[in-house]
Amino acid sequence: MNVELSSEREARLSLERRRHREAERRLRVFDDKLRTMGVDTEVLDAQVQEKKRQEGKAKQEQAAFDADVLHQSKAAAVLQNRQTKQKLALQKALETFRSQNQQPQTRREFDLNDPDSWKKTDQSDAQMILPGLVGEDPTKSSREQRQKEQLREWLIQQQAELDASRSQQEEEEQRHNRSREETLNRAGEHLHLQAERRKEAAVATQNYNLAMIEEKHRRKQQNDPDYDQETAAVPGFSPSADVRPPPETVQQVIQFQKYQIQEKKRIEMEKKQEDERHERVRLDSARAALLMERRQARLGKQLRQQLDSANGQLAQTHKQQSETGYREGADRRELLPQVQHLQQVTDETLPEKLPRVPTPLLHQQEFNFFYYYSNSS
């Protein structure tokens, strides 16, 4: 027996509905009578209806959410008002209890020596604070009135200063605008005058040139001998009378420019060679200094190794002092000149920048040892 689940049944019904809608759509599309050109309007209408339904559902959900928020806000406000009322009622009940059950005459701490002293005290003498002490302000009303008047005067003064500064700023802006307009007008007039003067000068020059040309034509037509003499005296009109040296040709100018270009290239090449030579000298010096430093370091390392070996031998000799006795002192005296010689060679060979390695042989005990055996011998 096959048992169909609810989820399987819903999936099957949904699939059947989709198949049914698709079959109806195919009938509408492939039917010549029902088929429309363009798009399937029924499907579009169904989509529009579905979208409207979804929008309506969303609006309902939003409205339900807003209503829930409003209900919760009202509930919170009611709860807050209730708590406030309860707090006020509790405070009122506390004040009532204190006024009824905690009066000064019922307090035993009022006066331990005389509990009934409150009955003997006059009400006029029972004030808590003496007049003139801290806490009283008999001139409070007049002081507040003076403060208000002073504040009013300050506000009026500030408003007047603000109006004055504003009016002064407006006057300065107007003055600036007037001066700018005057400057622009003067500049325009000056430009106009310059244009008129240039125009008049051009007209005068043109008239003078036309008059000179007419005069020359007239004198030439009249065969005036003075015109021939003036023409001969003017350079350029008669080549025979022009005694100035001829100008340089274009080829000479081009050759001179080429010479200048070559000279500039030669100077740049010499400067480049000089820079390269200085760079080579600097690199050679740096390489030689590096090699010398490495050689000195290697030599210092060798000398330190020799000193370490000598110190090791002396240490072993010093350990055997109790066994060898006097012979130990003789061996130490024999090794001491070698160690001193190595120390002297190290001091003379190592550079100043390298750290000096002190010889751990020159201790006070060993000096005493050498002095003892030398005296005993």
C-alpha positions as MATLAB code, in Angstrom:
seq = 'MNVELSSEREARLSLERRRHREAERRLRVFDDKLRTMGVDTEVLDAQVQEKKRQEGKAKQEQAAFDADVLHQSKAAAVLQNRQTKQKLALQKALETFRSQNQQPQTRREFDLNDPDSWKKTDQSDAQMILPGLVGEDPTKSSREQRQKEQLREWLIQQQAELDASRSQQEEEEQRHNRSREETLNRAGEHLHLQAERRKEAAVATQNYNLAMIEEKHRRKQQNDPDYDQETAAVPGFSPSADVRPPPETVQQVIQFQKYQIQEKKRIEMEKKQEDERHERVRLDSARAALLMERRQARLGKQLRQQLDSANGQLAQTHKQQSETGYREGADRRELLPQVQHLQQVTDETLPEKLPRVPTPLLHQQEFNFFYYYSNSS';
ca = [
       0.000    0.000    0.000;
       1.494    3.301   -1.137;
       1.057    6.208    1.284;
       1.286    9.676   -0.246;
       2.706   12.400    1.941;
       1.193   15.850    2.156;
       4.308   17.494    0.685;
       4.304   15.057   -2.246;
       0.589   15.703   -2.798;
       1.127   19.489   -2.829;
       4.043   19.150   -5.254;
       1.964   16.925   -7.532;
      -0.990   19.340   -7.512;
       1.306   22.282   -8.244;
       2.876   20.419  -11.161;
      -0.570   19.545  -12.532;
      -1.675   23.192  -12.274;
       1.421   24.373  -14.154;
       0.869   21.750  -16.848;
      -2.779   22.775  -17.158;
      -1.846   26.460  -17.515;
       0.818   25.625  -20.102;
      -1.681   23.510  -22.100;
      -4.228   26.344  -22.069;
      -1.535   28.784  -23.148;
      -0.538   26.545  -26.059;
      -4.156   26.309  -27.147;
      -4.423   30.093  -27.104;
      -1.148   30.577  -28.944;
      -1.621   27.947  -31.646;
      -5.322   28.594  -32.207;
      -5.837   30.843  -35.263;
      -9.032   32.341  -33.880;
      -7.742   33.155  -30.420;
      -4.125   33.908  -31.317;
      -3.147   37.584  -31.144;
      -0.222   39.331  -32.738;
       2.583   40.497  -30.434;
       2.296   39.173  -26.875;
      -0.076   37.035  -24.852;
      -2.309   39.595  -23.153;
      -3.952   37.090  -20.843;
      -0.595   36.009  -19.425;
       0.414   39.637  -18.984;
      -2.890   40.361  -17.239;
      -2.340   37.386  -14.989;
       1.167   38.631  -14.189;
      -0.184   42.088  -13.419;
      -2.839   40.601  -11.144;
      -0.198   38.472   -9.409;
       2.021   41.517   -8.878;
      -0.916   43.525   -7.514;
      -1.760   40.655   -5.219;
       1.812   40.504   -3.939;
       1.862   44.291   -3.410;
      -1.435   44.101   -1.526;
      -0.074   41.294    0.623;
       3.083   43.316    1.338;
       0.975   46.341    2.265;
      -1.128   44.215    4.598;
       2.006   42.819    6.249;
       3.426   46.326    6.635;
       0.148   47.592    8.064;
       0.040   44.678   10.503;
       3.622   45.402   11.530;
       2.865   49.114   12.014;
      -0.204   48.252   14.064;
       1.855   45.885   16.201;
       4.515   48.576   16.709;
       1.853   51.122   17.654;
       0.261   48.655   20.085;
       3.620   47.894   21.696;
       4.405   51.633   21.952;
       1.074   52.298   23.625;
       1.614   49.400   25.999;
       5.090   50.713   26.862;
       3.672   54.214   27.451;
       0.916   52.833   29.698;
       3.452   50.772   31.640;
       5.711   53.789   32.061;
       2.824   55.938   33.284;
       1.849   53.197   35.714;
       5.375   52.980   37.064;
       5.531   56.764   37.415;
       2.226   56.819   39.311;
       3.375   53.996   41.577;
       6.611   55.853   42.300;
       4.725   59.060   43.121;
       2.268   57.169   45.317;
       5.103   55.458   47.163;
       6.876   58.773   47.701;
       3.634   60.381   48.891;
       2.970   57.520   51.290;
       6.512   57.831   52.611;
       6.117   61.560   53.219;
       2.760   60.948   54.915;
       4.236   58.297   57.173;
       7.123   60.560   58.102;
       4.842   63.507   58.868;
       2.504   61.354   60.982;
       4.824   58.868   62.707;
       8.265   60.460   62.635;
       7.691   63.859   64.178;
      10.513   65.626   66.059;
       8.851   65.200   69.468;
       8.807   61.418   69.021;
      12.504   61.210   68.437;
      14.521   60.116   71.393;
      17.680   61.610   69.889;
      16.188   65.109   69.947;
      17.785   65.797   73.342;
      19.091   62.881   75.361;
      19.455   64.934   78.554;
      16.032   66.554   78.313;
      13.558   64.654   76.064;
      10.816   67.228   76.737;
      12.909   70.209   75.700;
      10.862   70.626   72.458;
       7.815   71.448   74.603;
       9.734   74.249   76.344;
      11.001   75.776   73.089;
       9.145   78.646   71.464;
       8.192   78.200   67.823;
       9.820   81.494   66.912;
      13.133   80.227   68.306;
      12.866   76.852   66.531;
      14.077   78.022   63.107;
      16.586   75.700   61.565;
      18.931   78.348   60.106;
      19.821   81.674   61.653;
      19.182   84.765   59.521;
      22.125   85.781   57.442;
      23.718   82.345   57.274;
      24.434   80.298   54.167;
      21.242   79.172   52.442;
      19.165   82.335   52.823;
      18.951   85.010   50.132;
      16.693   87.894   51.211;
      17.663   89.966   48.129;
      16.891   87.205   45.657;
      13.997   88.985   43.914;
      15.834   92.277   43.509;
      18.967   90.481   42.359;
      17.040   88.509   39.743;
      15.378   91.719   38.568;
      18.764   93.410   38.203;
      20.117   90.385   36.343;
      17.188   90.479   33.936;
      17.677   94.191   33.315;
      21.419   93.682   32.789;
      20.761   90.797   30.395;
      18.266   92.952   28.499;
      20.815   95.763   28.222;
      23.468   93.330   27.007;
      21.139   91.940   24.362;
      20.249   95.453   23.184;
      23.931   96.395   23.056;
      24.855   93.239   21.136;
      22.008   93.843   18.680;
      23.162   97.439   18.160;
      26.773   96.311   17.601;
      25.588   93.662   15.174;
      23.500   96.203   13.233;
      26.405   98.661   13.169;
      28.856   96.025   11.895;
      26.339   94.896    9.291;
      25.749   98.467    8.066;
      29.501   99.128    8.001;
      30.060   95.989    5.957;
      27.329   97.021    3.513;
      28.897  100.489    3.163;
      32.317   98.931    2.514;
      30.831   96.643   -0.125;
      29.094   99.574   -1.813;
      32.310  101.616   -1.713;
      34.237   98.693   -3.174;
      31.683   98.253   -5.953;
      31.769  101.971   -6.785;
      35.571  102.007   -6.890;
      35.595   98.900   -9.073;
      33.082  100.435  -11.474;
      35.104  103.651  -11.637;
      38.295  101.684  -12.315;
      36.603   99.719  -15.080;
      35.205  102.910  -16.613;
      38.615  104.612  -16.535;
      40.248  101.547  -18.057;
      37.619  101.465  -20.823;
      38.082  105.172  -21.541;
      41.859  104.735  -21.611;
      41.606  101.841  -24.059;
      39.201  103.837  -26.204;
      41.606  106.803  -26.262;
      44.532  104.555  -27.172;
      42.518  103.000  -30.004;
      41.540  106.457  -31.279;
      45.166  107.643  -31.148;
      46.405  104.558  -32.983;
      43.665  105.061  -35.573;
      44.585  108.737  -36.031;
      48.288  107.874  -36.275;
      47.553  105.182  -38.884;
      45.387  107.604  -40.902;
      48.054  110.328  -40.699;
      50.783  107.889  -41.786;
      48.645  106.652  -44.653;
      47.897  110.210  -45.795;
      51.567  111.135  -45.567;
      52.596  108.079  -47.562;
      49.973  108.804  -50.224;
      51.086  112.432  -50.441;
      54.726  111.382  -50.782;
      53.848  108.891  -53.502;
      51.860  111.502  -55.402;
      54.715  113.993  -55.025;
      57.207  111.451  -56.373;
      55.005  110.636  -59.343;
      54.482  114.283  -60.063;
      58.183  115.131  -59.894;
      59.063  112.105  -61.960;
      56.591  113.116  -64.661;
      58.048  116.644  -64.641;
      61.635  115.268  -64.978;
      62.887  117.097  -61.907;
      66.742  116.819  -61.562;
      66.520  117.094  -57.733;
      64.472  113.867  -57.656;
      67.267  111.976  -59.432;
      69.865  113.187  -56.948;
      67.717  112.290  -53.920;
      67.045  108.851  -55.386;
      70.743  108.240  -55.938;
      71.546  109.239  -52.371;
      69.032  106.896  -50.767;
      70.550  103.461  -49.993;
      68.888  100.619  -51.791;
      67.470  102.602  -54.708;
      70.768  102.626  -56.579;
      73.067   99.648  -55.971;
      76.139  101.553  -57.081;
      75.655  104.216  -54.402;
      75.060  101.739  -51.513;
      78.485  101.476  -49.790;
      77.352   99.286  -46.860;
      78.896   95.777  -46.594;
      76.699   93.045  -48.030;
      74.765   90.977  -45.475;
      75.728   87.378  -44.664;
      74.319   84.702  -46.884;
      71.936   81.987  -45.697;
      74.572   79.263  -46.100;
      77.004   81.117  -43.826;
      74.314   81.464  -41.168;
      73.469   77.752  -41.417;
      77.161   76.788  -41.169;
      77.622   79.000  -38.116;
      74.603   77.381  -36.453;
      75.960   73.901  -37.203;
      79.311   74.926  -35.702;
      77.560   76.103  -32.552;
      75.638   72.792  -32.304;
      78.840   70.755  -32.707;
      80.644   72.891  -30.125;
      77.812   72.374  -27.661;
      77.873   68.595  -28.244;
      81.661   68.567  -27.756;
      81.388   70.437  -24.455;
      78.640   68.079  -23.243;
      80.742   65.032  -24.247;
      83.801   66.357  -22.380;
      81.666   67.019  -19.293;
      80.217   63.515  -19.482;
      83.690   61.964  -19.813;
      84.923   63.992  -16.835;
      81.990   62.786  -14.735;
      82.639   59.175  -15.757;
      86.313   59.511  -14.854;
      85.450   60.897  -11.414;
      82.942   58.065  -10.908;
      85.570   55.433  -11.831;
      88.086   56.991   -9.441;
      85.489   57.015   -6.658;
      84.551   53.370   -7.260;
      88.228   52.286   -7.375;
      88.921   54.118   -4.108;
      85.908   52.541   -2.430;
      86.907   49.062   -3.697;
      90.494   49.514   -2.481;
      89.295   50.713    0.940;
      86.968   47.718    1.211;
      89.746   45.279    0.315;
      92.108   46.905    2.809;
      89.481   46.722    5.540;
      88.845   43.047    4.801;
      92.597   42.308    4.848;
      93.005   44.088    8.196;
      90.023   42.202    9.605;
      91.472   38.868    8.411;
      94.875   39.720    9.901;
      93.254   40.780   13.189;
      91.337   37.503   13.289;
      94.579   35.513   12.797;
      96.317   37.480   15.543;
      93.393   36.941   17.900;
      93.505   33.209   17.191;
      97.242   33.172   18.042;
      96.558   35.090   21.242;
      93.753   32.688   22.142;
      96.032   29.689   21.597;
      98.770   31.284   23.722;
      96.277   32.111   26.465;
      95.015   28.535   26.358;
      98.520   27.208   26.811;
      99.138   29.565   29.716;
      95.833   28.560   31.303;
      96.753   24.882   31.086;
     100.143   25.713   32.563;
      98.518   27.638   35.385;
      96.283   24.652   36.206;
      99.341   22.421   36.536;
     101.067   24.873   38.920;
     100.612   22.685   42.016;
     102.254   19.726   40.242;
     105.128   21.352   38.416;
     106.229   23.929   41.039;
     109.320   25.885   40.045;
     109.337   24.417   36.527;
     105.945   26.054   35.943;
     107.413   29.477   36.685;
     110.236   28.865   34.226;
     107.828   27.817   31.474;
     105.672   30.855   32.141;
     108.706   33.133   31.949;
     109.609   31.511   28.634;
     106.081   32.085   27.176;
     105.721   35.646   28.448;
     108.020   37.256   25.827;
     106.077   35.508   23.056;
     102.745   36.805   24.373;
     104.097   40.336   24.780;
     105.443   40.211   21.237;
     102.037   39.088   19.895;
     100.333   41.862   21.862;
     102.721   44.456   20.428;
     102.217   43.173   16.880;
      98.443   43.249   17.370;
      98.513   46.845   18.658;
     100.648   47.963   15.721;
      98.689   46.078   13.064;
      95.029   46.399   14.032;
      93.271   49.608   12.854;
      91.909   52.087   15.320;
      88.298   51.260   14.400;
      88.670   47.574   15.373;
      88.224   46.749   19.067;
      91.351   46.015   21.074;
      91.485   42.542   22.638;
      93.082   42.803   26.083;
      95.502   40.092   27.073;
      94.184   38.203   30.097;
      97.752   37.276   31.112;
      98.725   40.518   32.822;
      96.864   39.960   36.062;
      98.158   40.941   39.451;
      98.453   37.326   40.609;
     100.623   36.352   37.643;
     102.840   39.425   38.123;
     103.297   38.388   41.724;
     104.034   34.844   40.551;
     106.664   36.070   38.058;
     108.193   38.401   40.641;
     108.377   35.642   43.281;
     110.067   33.068   41.047;
     112.393   35.605   39.519;
     113.556   36.722   42.960;
     113.832   33.174   44.219;
     115.915   32.217   41.214;
];
